[in-house]
Amino acid sequence: MTQLDLAKKGTISREMLLVAAAEGLEPEFIRAGIAAGIIVIPANPNHKNLTPRGVGTGLSTKVNANIGTSSDYGSIASELIKVKAAVDAGADAIMDLSTGPDIKAIRQAIIAACSLPIGTVPIYQAGVRAINEQGAVVNMKDEDLFEAIEDHGRDGVDFITVHCGVTRSAVERLKKQRRVTDVVSRGGSFLVGWMLYNDRENPLYEHYDRLLEIARKYDMTLSLGDGMRPGCLADATDRAQVEELLTLGELVQRARVAGVQTMVEGPGHLPLNQIETNVRLQKSICKGAPFYVLGPLVTDIGAGYDHITGAIGGAIAASAGADFLCYVTPSEHLSLPDVEDVKQGVIASKIAAHAADIVKGVKNAADRDLKMAMARKKLDWDEQIRLSLDPAHAAEVHAKFSSKGAACSMCGGYCAMELMGKYLGVEVPRC
């Protein structure tokens, strides 16, 4: 039985207990959320070393790190190094987006090495195979795509991105919309090209019941992908994007009836003043399904710093109700991320998620901030470093310039906290 089946029956699973303990919440809260479809626990029983994470309403905002090879670069060794960097930086999930050689071997190695929930995009495997063996993605057969999905389930993948809402109707909207950047989703572009060439409906939509059967078999959470997501601010919240979202709302309902957990993916590029509207729209149309957003990126000109543009949007989205942030790295739009990019991307999104959790009133979210404030008051540098999201980096920055007194080198002998401690008669311990 799936986590959703168990929850509907009133049964609290081992995974629900573990998530409840990690979140500091009652197990019944987790069970009820899963039964209602507003919380998911991606947990494929074939992922043997999994430490489950919960995503959804009332839980801490989670952060996903994308890794994976391209057709130009990458290997099993390089991706396992990235996995370690993501885990060490505090990621809550890993997505393998490999499109290079040995896709299956890389996926299996990542699953074996990582206890975080693992996500994938099966159409990459099916599409790349069609390109390599049949000359073009448009030659992909329906069976190739569903065989890839089954393959990922057998291997232990916990959640899969599937672009079921890229329908013929949505493509027609896209053509009439006359976007600046058309389709920027790789999986979405595979399907649009396939549909136009073959003059057929999207197999993931046409045979959605078959997809649900496979997902249910392995208890894979469906992450309903936003193949029509805007790739620039000029295309944000347009007819093609909203057309897809309306379809995804219907598919969420069908999945819940079938006992399959679902979350919904959200747009990549949005101006600041449209982010909250997008989150509320998704939550309404998709009946509270967990919302998984890429960024959103709030400007198109942050090349080399898109972990920052994504974190700005992510903080706003999560504070408005988004549940899962897909990190953006400094190399977004420019190159395949390296290990340092992965670390920077996770840290930036962790900052955004934590800032939002304080606003959302997530249990204990603000406790660490209060402890940090107290440590700063005391000029306790060891404690400040320990409480930082990246202690090693904080220690390195603090040691960059020495100071003669207890304060840091920014203020030296004129530290406001040290002076106020003296004038208010509060002793500041020396470190």
C-alpha positions in Angstrom: 0.0 0.0 0.0 1.1 3.6 -0.7 1.6 6.2 2.0 -1.6 7.8 0.8 -3.5 4.5 1.0 -2.3 4.0 4.6 -3.1 7.5 5.6 -6.6 7.3 4.3 -7.1 4.1 6.3 -6.0 5.9 9.4 -2.7 4.0 9.6 0.5 5.8 10.7 3.5 4.3 8.8 7.1 4.2 9.9 7.8 6.9 7.4 5.1 9.2 9.0 6.6 8.6 12.4 10.1 9.5 11.2 8.9 12.7 9.5 6.8 13.7 12.6 9.9 13.3 14.8 12.1 15.3 12.4 9.5 18.1 12.3 8.6 18.1 16.0 5.0 17.4 15.2 2.4 14.8 16.2 2.3 11.7 13.9 -1.5 12.2 13.4 -0.8 15.7 11.9 1.4 14.1 9.3 -1.1 11.3 8.6 -4.0 13.7 8.2 -2.0 15.9 5.9 -1.1 13.0 3.6 -4.7 11.8 3.6 -5.8 15.2 2.5 -3.1 15.4 -0.2 -1.5 18.5 1.3 1.6 16.6 2.5 3.7 14.0 0.7 6.4 11.7 1.8 8.4 10.5 -1.3 9.5 7.1 -0.2 9.9 4.3 -2.7 10.3 1.0 -0.8 13.1 0.0 -3.2 15.2 2.9 -1.9 16.6 0.9 1.0 18.7 3.5 2.8 16.2 6.3 2.7 15.7 8.7 5.5 12.2 10.1 4.6 11.4 13.8 4.3 7.9 15.3 4.4 6.9 18.1 2.0 3.8 20.2 2.4 1.5 22.4 4.5 2.7 22.9 8.1 6.1 21.5 7.5 9.5 23.2 7.2 10.2 24.3 3.6 12.4 21.8 1.9 15.3 22.4 -0.6 16.2 20.2 -3.6 19.5 20.1 -5.3 19.7 19.2 -9.0 22.8 17.3 -10.2 23.5 15.2 -13.2 25.7 14.8 -16.2 25.2 16.5 -19.6 26.0 15.2 -23.0 29.4 17.0 -22.7 30.5 16.4 -19.1 30.2 14.3 -16.0 30.7 10.8 -14.7 29.5 8.7 -11.7 32.5 10.0 -9.7 31.7 13.6 -10.4 28.0 13.2 -9.5 28.7 11.4 -6.2 31.0 14.3 -5.2 28.1 16.7 -5.9 25.8 14.5 -3.8 28.1 14.8 -0.9 28.4 18.5 -1.3 24.6 18.9 -1.4 24.1 16.7 1.6 26.8 18.5 3.6 25.2 21.9 2.7 21.9 20.8 4.0 19.8 19.7 1.0 16.6 17.8 1.7 16.4 16.0 -1.7 18.5 15.3 -4.8 17.3 15.2 -8.4 19.4 13.4 -10.9 19.0 15.2 -14.3 21.6 13.2 -16.1 21.5 13.2 -19.9 25.0 12.0 -20.6 26.3 8.4 -21.0 25.4 5.7 -18.5 22.2 7.4 -17.2 21.0 4.3 -15.5 24.4 3.5 -13.8 24.6 7.1 -12.5 21.1 6.9 -11.1 21.7 3.6 -9.4 25.0 4.9 -7.9 23.3 8.0 -6.5 20.4 6.0 -5.0 22.8 3.6 -3.4 25.0 6.4 -2.0 22.4 8.8 -0.7 19.8 8.5 2.0 17.9 11.6 0.9 14.8 11.3 -1.3 15.9 11.0 -5.0 14.0 12.5 -7.9 14.5 12.0 -11.7 12.9 13.0 -15.0 12.3 9.7 -16.9 11.7 11.3 -20.2 15.4 12.3 -20.3 16.3 8.6 -20.4 13.7 7.8 -23.0 14.4 10.8 -25.1 18.2 10.5 -25.1 17.8 6.8 -26.0 15.6 7.7 -29.0 18.1 10.3 -30.1 21.0 7.9 -29.9 19.3 4.9 -31.3 16.7 6.3 -33.7 18.2 9.7 -34.6 15.6 12.0 -33.0 13.4 12.4 -29.9 10.4 12.5 -32.2 11.0 8.8 -32.9 10.4 7.9 -29.2 7.7 5.3 -28.8 5.0 5.4 -26.0 6.4 2.2 -24.7 9.9 3.6 -24.5 8.7 6.3 -22.1 6.7 4.0 -19.8 9.5 1.5 -19.8 11.8 4.3 -18.5 9.3 5.2 -15.8 9.1 1.6 -14.7 12.9 1.4 -14.7 13.2 4.3 -12.4 10.6 2.8 -10.0 12.5 -0.5 -9.9 15.7 1.3 -9.1 14.2 3.1 -6.1 13.5 6.6 -7.3 11.2 8.4 -4.8 9.7 11.1 -7.0 9.6 11.7 -10.7 8.9 14.8 -12.8 6.3 14.1 -15.4 5.1 16.8 -17.8 1.5 15.5 -18.0 0.0 18.9 -18.5 1.8 19.6 -21.8 -1.3 18.8 -23.9 -2.2 19.6 -27.4 -4.5 22.3 -26.1 -1.6 23.9 -24.1 0.6 23.8 -27.2 -2.0 25.6 -29.2 -2.1 28.3 -26.5 1.6 28.5 -26.7 1.6 29.1 -30.4 -1.0 31.8 -30.1 0.8 33.4 -27.1 3.9 34.2 -29.1 6.3 34.0 -26.2 9.8 35.5 -26.1 11.5 32.3 -24.9 8.9 29.6 -26.0 9.6 26.4 -24.0 12.6 26.3 -21.7 11.8 23.0 -20.0 13.9 20.3 -21.5 11.3 17.6 -20.8 8.6 20.0 -22.1 10.5 20.7 -25.3 11.0 16.9 -25.9 7.2 16.4 -25.6 6.2 19.5 -27.7 8.5 18.4 -30.5 7.2 14.8 -30.3 3.5 15.9 -30.3 3.9 18.3 -33.2 5.9 15.9 -35.3 3.6 12.9 -34.6 0.4 14.9 -34.5 -0.6 13.1 -31.3 -1.6 13.8 -27.8 1.1 13.7 -25.0 1.4 10.0 -23.9 1.7 11.0 -20.3 -1.7 12.7 -20.5 -3.4 10.3 -22.9 -2.2 7.2 -20.8 -2.3 8.9 -17.4 -4.0 5.9 -15.8 -1.0 3.7 -16.8 1.3 6.2 -15.3 -0.7 6.1 -12.0 -0.5 2.3 -12.0 3.3 2.4 -12.2 3.6 5.2 -9.6 1.3 3.3 -7.3 3.3 0.1 -7.7 6.5 1.7 -6.4 4.8 4.4 -4.3 6.7 7.0 -6.4 5.4 10.5 -5.8 4.4 12.3 -9.0 5.9 15.7 -9.4 3.6 17.2 -12.0 6.1 19.2 -14.1 5.6 22.7 -15.5 6.7 22.1 -19.1 5.1 25.5 -20.0 6.9 27.4 -17.2 8.0 30.9 -18.2 11.7 31.2 -19.1 11.8 35.0 -18.7 9.9 37.7 -17.0 8.1 38.7 -20.2 6.4 35.3 -20.4 5.3 35.1 -16.8 1.8 34.0 -15.9 0.6 33.8 -19.5 -2.1 31.7 -21.1 0.1 28.7 -21.8 1.3 28.5 -18.2 -2.2 28.8 -16.8 -3.6 26.4 -19.3 -1.2 23.7 -18.1 -1.9 24.5 -14.4 -5.6 24.0 -14.9 -4.9 20.5 -16.4 -2.5 19.7 -13.5 -5.3 20.5 -11.0 -7.5 17.9 -12.6 -4.6 15.3 -12.6 -3.9 15.9 -8.9 -7.5 14.9 -8.2 -7.2 11.7 -10.3 -4.0 10.7 -8.6 -5.4 11.1 -5.1 -8.3 8.8 -6.0 -5.8 6.3 -7.3 -3.8 6.4 -4.1 -0.8 8.2 -5.6 0.9 11.1 -3.9 1.4 14.2 -6.0 3.0 17.6 -5.9 3.0 20.3 -8.5 5.9 22.2 -10.0 5.9 25.9 -10.4 7.3 28.6 -12.6 10.9 29.5 -13.0 11.0 33.3 -13.9 8.5 35.6 -12.2 8.6 39.3 -11.3 8.4 40.0 -7.6 4.8 41.2 -7.7 3.5 38.0 -9.4 5.0 35.4 -7.1 2.4 35.4 -4.3 -0.4 35.4 -6.9 1.1 32.3 -8.6 1.4 30.4 -5.3 -2.2 31.2 -4.3 -3.4 30.2 -7.8 -1.6 26.9 -7.7 -2.9 26.1 -4.2 -6.4 26.9 -5.2 -6.5 25.0 -8.5 -4.6 22.0 -7.2 -6.5 21.8 -3.9 -3.5 22.4 -1.6 -1.1 20.0 -3.3 2.5 20.7 -2.2 4.0 23.3 -4.5 7.6 22.8 -5.8 9.1 25.9 -7.4 12.3 26.5 -9.4 13.6 29.7 -7.8 11.6 31.6 -8.9 14.1 33.9 -10.5 13.1 37.5 -10.1 15.2 39.0 -12.9 16.7 37.8 -16.1 20.1 39.6 -15.8 21.6 37.8 -12.8 23.8 35.5 -14.9 26.6 34.2 -12.6 24.5 35.2 -9.5 21.3 33.4 -10.2 21.5 31.6 -6.9 20.8 35.0 -5.4 18.0 35.9 -7.8 16.5 32.5 -7.2 16.8 32.8 -3.4 15.0 36.2 -3.5 12.1 34.6 -5.3 12.2 31.5 -3.3 11.9 33.3 0.0 8.8 35.2 -1.3 7.2 32.0 -2.8 7.8 30.0 0.4 6.5 32.7 2.7 3.3 32.8 0.5 2.9 29.0 0.8 5.3 27.2 -1.5 6.6 24.0 0.1 9.6 22.9 -1.8 12.4 25.0 -3.3 14.4 23.7 -6.2 17.8 25.4 -5.8 19.3 27.6 -8.5 23.1 27.7 -8.8 25.5 30.5 -9.9 26.0 28.7 -13.2 22.3 28.6 -14.1 21.9 29.6 -17.8 25.7 29.5 -18.3 27.1 26.0 -17.7 26.9 22.6 -15.9 27.3 23.3 -12.2 30.4 22.1 -10.4 30.8 21.1 -6.7 31.1 24.7 -5.5 28.1 25.8 -7.5 26.1 23.0 -5.8 27.1 24.2 -2.4 26.4 27.8 -3.1 23.0 26.9 -4.6 21.9 24.8 -1.6 23.1 27.4 0.9 21.2 30.3 -0.9 18.0 28.2 -1.0 18.4 27.1 2.6 18.5 30.8 3.6 15.4 31.5 1.6 13.6 28.5 3.1 14.5 29.4 6.6 13.5 33.0 6.2 10.1 31.9 4.9 9.7 29.3 7.7 10.0 32.1 10.3 7.2 34.0 8.5 5.0 30.9 8.2 5.4 30.2 11.9 7.0 26.7 11.4 7.6 25.2 14.8 11.0 26.2 16.2 12.0 28.0 13.1 13.0 31.2 14.8 14.9 29.5 17.7 18.2 29.4 16.0 18.0 33.1 15.1 17.4 34.0 18.7 20.4 31.9 19.8 22.5 33.7 17.1 21.4 37.1 18.4 22.3 36.2 21.9 25.7 34.9 20.8 26.3 38.2 18.9 25.4 40.2 22.0 28.0 38.2 23.9 30.6 38.5 21.1 30.7 34.7 21.3 32.4 33.9 18.0 32.5 30.2 18.4 28.8 30.0 19.0 28.0 32.3 16.1 30.1 30.1 13.8 28.4 27.0 15.1 24.9 28.4 14.5 25.7 29.5 10.9 24.3 27.7 7.9 27.9 27.3 6.7 30.2 27.2 9.7 33.4 26.6 7.8 32.8 29.6 5.6 31.8 31.8 8.6 35.0 30.8 10.4 37.1 31.6 7.4 35.5 35.0 6.9 35.9 35.9 10.6 39.6 34.9 10.6 40.3 37.0 7.4 41.4 40.1 9.5 42.5 39.9 13.1 41.2 42.2 15.8 42.9 43.3 19.0 39.7 43.2 21.0 36.6 41.0 21.5 34.9 42.6 18.5 35.4 41.6 14.9 37.6 43.6 12.6 34.7 45.5 11.1 34.3 47.7 14.2 37.5 47.0 16.2 37.4 49.2 19.3 34.1 50.8 18.4 31.7 47.8 18.5 28.2 49.0 19.2 27.3 45.9 21.3 30.5 46.1 23.3 30.0 49.8 24.0 26.3 49.4 24.9 27.2 46.6 27.3 29.6 49.0 29.0 27.2 52.0 29.1 24.2 49.9 30.2 26.2 48.1 32.8 25.9 44.7 31.1 29.2 42.8 31.1 30.2 41.4 27.7 32.3 38.2 28.2 35.6 38.2 26.4 36.3 35.4 23.9 
